[in-house]
């Protein structure tokens, strides 16, 4: 990226009635040098411009504002360069991504991920069934122990009678003796 600067100390450059005089004088170089910005520094500016401004596509400035304008334009060119660099290869990257997404390698990778999830789900379901079986077996064992304990307590209560201490957990709800 280029900036072309033209220094002019001629008081009559902007007094011409044809404003295209500046553009006609600078734009051939603009296309020849492929610059992005053309700047004329002059002691005399167009009537509508105080310190600096854009005049028919060409930046014009006085000598006192030239450094400030140069800094601002430089920063602008840097930002444009960053934006252009970000776009470099965008189409190639899009094409590479499309080619990858439609390739057998991508398909195989997705299949491997799905197979791993399916296997994990099957293992979880299998473990769940096994645990439910274990819990069911354990629940039946506990039920038998409680049932046999209650039966044994009932047998002993039948033999000993009311002198056997009462166990609240083996009583029916609302069947409390006072």
Secondary structure, DSSP 8 states (H G I E B T S, - for coil): --EEEEEE--TTTTTSS-THHHHHHHHHHHHHHT-SEEEEEESS--TT-SSEEEETTEEEE-GGGHHHHHHHHHHHHHHHHHHHHHHTTHHHHHHHHHHHHTSHHHHHHHHHHHHHHHHHHHHHHHHHHHHHHHHHHHHHHHHHHHHHHHHHHHHHHHHH-TTS---GGGS-TT----
